[in-house]
Amino acid sequence: MPRPLDGELAVVTGAGKGIGEAIAVALADAGARVAVTSRRAEDAERVASALGAGHAGVGMDVSSSTAVAAAVGVIVDALGEPTVLVNNAGVNRIGPAETYADDDWELVVNTNLTGVFRACRAFGSRMLVAGRGTIVNVASIIGPVVGMPGRAAYAASKGGVVGLTRTLGVEWAGRGVRVNAVLPGPVLTPMVHDAIGRGIVDQADVVGRTPAGRFALPEDVARAVVLLCSADAGFVTGQTLVVDGGYTAYGAAHPGATITKAAE
């Protein structure tokens, strides 16, 4: 039986672990050949090896235009012309805005926003020549939808990703390339597991605030990405899909996962 992404070649940035790894697995399960990329080449190679034959792991640092261009050459030589790009690579540095260091700001914005632009430019230009392709940018509810203390750079970068997505979506729509974004809410990644264990994230508070009653799993985000990459979303471009279990739609006080009987 045909799968939704049979015949596609997908590139996933930041795919060495967490959400990016789950996206790579989901794209492969949907029929795509996957170029798994990560700043750490060994992580990319590990994930690609687990996917099996027909996939490849490539080191790519999205904070460098030279590194992105080099990775494009490696991917094209090894697998052919990419038809799908998922921009997932990102970093975060948390701290109060009034003392936030320039170096931290530049690292976050250069990776999370300019890095997405670099990859869109490098791979998107080839898709435009071919007259077909789809790009999905992984943003966040932080920035485009909600604010969160200590995350000024992260919020600015992810808000910028949404603006870039909308602009490219309308600029490239008539040339066969769709560009969309997913905005995850709280996701139970290994990093979040660690933050919960260290007391940085209050698991009960997040779950109580989420109408679905749980954190998202990386696979929840991955399935949304597959949908946007597939022909089922063929007339969707310049859009953002929030994947948060109702977290941002819910505007009342805690808890979000229960309904109390109205007073009579």
Steps between C-alpha positions, in 0.01 A plus 500: 500500500644843407620717783446879509865590440610223263758635257589805708847590628481684831769698681455549874722739694573450868396136464757338727259471794164605645239650270730497197572130537127425534433703183766308308348168610146612411604622155676170432195305618291711259719386210760775465871448474652720769819701523544526876708805587642623827779724618654181641556272201518192721147564629368536147673181391360308797142598420543434128651159571197409711272598211675252272604497135412795279556762769811700589643690795675829424665754726358849448536811715219738402680792666745505207404568137818322389412189701145497363625528141747218558227277647274568202772370270550187708127425513442554129798281410393223739123496458388739227292817497306567823126558465423550871678712761419503870681769698521378860849603614489738794656606828390693808671705766281608792564816698350835604477747213665784692826305538479276192839471332557601137674170430196301620263717297708460186532123547125448539389733221775387261408135547122512540411771250790573266579127490146429378539767233834355390351154455188634329715699259741215427246221452205716395689648206552149364132415554403814308712389204326161511159666536395295802576456867374552852661656806387474861660719764482393865427816700335513843199643680757714687534822306227474235220420750614540862776667696711323759747664741868451435458416134528834319743373236318172451162671467639756256659228289187283485278798426737581218470144367123544472547828312751336268264206445212725399717705267656203323162329491350779291819576306553142381143368479466576129829327427408161643656523847285498814633638831324443834587480869408292801486666842548242776392565856673321791662183363642220713846481345812367675595862575163564667530172692830631636347840582217329690751296698696814588189689609518754216169384349195419716348198326175507698449869423547451124273195489236678708507798264457279188144394414630177342641413843856421396813629335533454126731221392755557222291263288200735529702777336641258243155390385399863445813552291421196284149636439633837383755328275239278335268558206212515750627851582566585136307829511645610835783751502617788718313350795579402859369184666500511881568163665438559870203295625294815542759680717474836322127475426424456869474840666354419840671441832645163601436217455447464126438128499183498714157656490325591823121496531354845459334645810123476483 
